[in-house]
Amino acid sequence: MRLVWFRNDLRLADNPALRHGCADEEPVVALFIISPTQWRQHKMAPIRQRFMLAQVDMLGRELAALGIPLHLLRVETFAEVPAALADFCRELGVTRLYANQAIELDEQRRDHGVTAALAEQEVSCHWLNGCCVLPPGRVLTGGREMFKVFTPFSRAWLKALDEDGFVIHRAPAPRGEPLPWQPLVERAFVDEMFGELTPDPRWPVGEAEALRRLHVFLEQAVLDYGETRDFPAQGGTSVLSPYLAAGIVSPRQCVAALQQRLGARPQSKAQPGFVWLNELIWREFYRHLLVLIPTLSMNRPFKPETVALPWSWDPDAFAAWCEGRTGYPIVDAAMRCLNATGWMHNRLRMIVASFLTKDLHIHWQLGEDYFMSQLIDGDLAANNGGWQWAAGTGADAAPYFRVFNPTTQGQRFDPQGEFIRTWVTELADVPAAYVHQPHDWLRLKGRQDYPAPMVDHAVARVRAIEMFRDLEKT
């Protein structure tokens, strides 16, 4: 008996673990482990948990149609998984386990424990690369070391991909008669966790939906992506991040579809489609870094010396940022959108992260954790990489003097205030000429329904730069 263990790879197509598990006629069973306590410890957003379980429900139904039963285990923490999995394999007579590699530290420790526990009962474990186009350790410097800087990583990644190539594997063929599937909504443990498993209609699950979004983006927006991706009021991005984070679509599928759309894989910024490909390479870079530097999974900065920065932990200022009450319209609109939808446009993520760390001087860990607690696409590697980039503690050549001006960012990327008015309803009637700095206009109207700016950006910027310069002197 072979066991395929699904984790953040909830798809049938281009799934190495499933493909290898179904490589011969030996019977196959599938497994998904629900770990509510561990998920809470990892700050996993409830909206992401619901999205993931809704996809598990669809996956179970699709596997059942292929004659492959999907079993569900509730194991509260990762530390308990090895013993629970050993019992499960013993009960079903499993001799081989197939799973796609995890890159996060806690997950790697869990998997090492599983390998050891199953070895005692002669169950072999096979770990495949399903989360990256190129596995961590494949893209190396001339000195055979993993990269810590993005630009040379990007060049080496493109070269390695040209050398290796890749194949997109189809879903497995049916392996027997269709099996029954009990929907998750009928299972008691789901009711206990959520009360009701109701997927958000803004985020339909399914591989077909992920591929539909991918192909719509490639047909309608990828050629203009470099010009439109920074404007949150426009539909210029792929909005695929929740599907990538849950593994409903693979990064290889994204690269293959881009290549098919363009007729060739773009190799430089001058070529159409490269800007979006470069975003996929950034995703790979942060995942490779997480493997190279395990302390990134432990709330430690990429640059060790920055642990000495005198960050603030002001709870009132942090709450104002979380709730969208900073008095800076683009920041407040972005945070209110996040809280309402579980998603935020990438340009806005940079703006609000810069504001928290460089204007309020609040520790980036608070922002990183808050994002994870809200985002439907919460992914440790990308989230940590983005926050440390914004904070000036991450993988960047000279980041400390990069301080976004929230007002000019709003003026540049939401010039008419369309996005702002959508989410900051107090400003719905403010003319475009005043929407980014509405306070004088509101005062003339005798209104006090929108907060004053909580900090002076010019002063806060100087203080942020001083923090890093003082660090260099020590």
LINHULIN-V251909 format. One record per backbone hydrogen bond with DSSP energy under -0.5 kcal/mol. CO is the residue of the C=O (numbers start at 1). NH is the residue of the N-H. Records with the same first field share a line. If there is no record, write none. Layout:
CO = NH, NH
This chain:
1 = 95, 96
2 = 29
3 = 5, 98
4 = 6, 31
5 = 100
6 = 33
7 = 9
9 = 11
12 = 15
14 = 16
15 = 19
16 = 20
17 = 21
18 = 22
20 = 23
27 = 2
29 = 4
30 = 71
31 = 6
32 = 34, 73
33 = 35
34 = 75
35 = 39
36 = 40
37 = 41
38 = 42
39 = 44
40 = 43
45 = 48, 49
46 = 50
47 = 51
48 = 52
49 = 53
50 = 54
51 = 55
52 = 56
53 = 57
54 = 58
55 = 59
56 = 60
57 = 61
58 = 62
59 = 63
60 = 64
61 = 65
62 = 66
63 = 66, 68
64 = 67, 179
66 = 175
67 = 69
69 = 30, 71
71 = 32
73 = 34, 75
76 = 38
77 = 80
78 = 81, 82
80 = 84
81 = 85
82 = 86
83 = 87
84 = 88
85 = 89
86 = 90
87 = 91
88 = 92
89 = 93, 94
95 = 124
96 = 3
97 = 126
98 = 5
99 = 128
104 = 108
105 = 109
106 = 110
107 = 111
108 = 112
109 = 113
110 = 114
111 = 115
112 = 116
113 = 117
114 = 118
115 = 119
116 = 120
118 = 121, 123
119 = 122
122 = 124
124 = 97
125 = 127
126 = 99, 128
128 = 101, 130
135 = 138
138 = 140
139 = 147
141 = 144
145 = 141
149 = 153
150 = 154
151 = 155
152 = 156
153 = 157
154 = 158
155 = 159
156 = 160
157 = 161
158 = 162
159 = 163
160 = 164
161 = 165
167 = 169
169 = 14
181 = 183
183 = 186
184 = 187
187 = 190, 191
188 = 192
189 = 193
190 = 194, 195
191 = 195
194 = 196
196 = 198
197 = 199
200 = 203
206 = 210
207 = 211
208 = 212
209 = 213
210 = 214
211 = 215
212 = 216
213 = 217
214 = 218
215 = 219
216 = 220
217 = 221, 222
221 = 224
222 = 225
224 = 227, 228
225 = 229
228 = 231
230 = 232
231 = 234
234 = 236
240 = 243, 244
241 = 245
242 = 246
243 = 248, 249
244 = 247
246 = 10
250 = 254
251 = 255
252 = 256
253 = 257
254 = 258
255 = 259
256 = 260
257 = 261
258 = 262
259 = 263
264 = 266
268 = 271
271 = 274
273 = 277
274 = 278
275 = 279
276 = 280
277 = 281
278 = 282
279 = 283
280 = 284
281 = 285
282 = 286
283 = 287
284 = 288
285 = 289
286 = 290
287 = 291
288 = 292
289 = 293
292 = 294
293 = 296
294 = 297
295 = 298, 300
296 = 299
302 = 304
303 = 306
304 = 307
305 = 308
306 = 309
309 = 311
312 = 363
314 = 318
315 = 319
316 = 320
317 = 321
318 = 322
319 = 323
320 = 324, 325
321 = 324
326 = 454
327 = 329
328 = 331, 332
329 = 333
330 = 334
331 = 335
332 = 336
333 = 337
334 = 338
335 = 339
336 = 340
337 = 341
338 = 342
342 = 376, 377
345 = 349
346 = 350
347 = 351
348 = 352
349 = 353
350 = 354
351 = 355
352 = 356
353 = 357
354 = 358, 359
355 = 359, 360
356 = 362
361 = 312
363 = 366, 367
364 = 368
365 = 369
366 = 370
367 = 371
368 = 372
369 = 373
370 = 374
371 = 374, 375
372 = 45
375 = 378
379 = 383
380 = 384
381 = 385
382 = 386
383 = 387
384 = 388
385 = 389
386 = 390
387 = 391
388 = 392, 393, 394
393 = 303
394 = 396
399 = 402
401 = 403
404 = 406
405 = 409
406 = 410
407 = 411
408 = 412
409 = 413
410 = 414
414 = 417
417 = 421
418 = 422
419 = 423
420 = 423, 424
423 = 425
424 = 427
425 = 428
427 = 430
431 = 434, 435
434 = 437
438 = 442
439 = 443
440 = 444
441 = 445
442 = 447
443 = 446
455 = 457
456 = 460
457 = 461
458 = 462
459 = 463
460 = 464
461 = 465
462 = 466
463 = 467
464 = 468
465 = 469
466 = 470
467 = 471
468 = 472
469 = 473
470 = 474
471 = 474
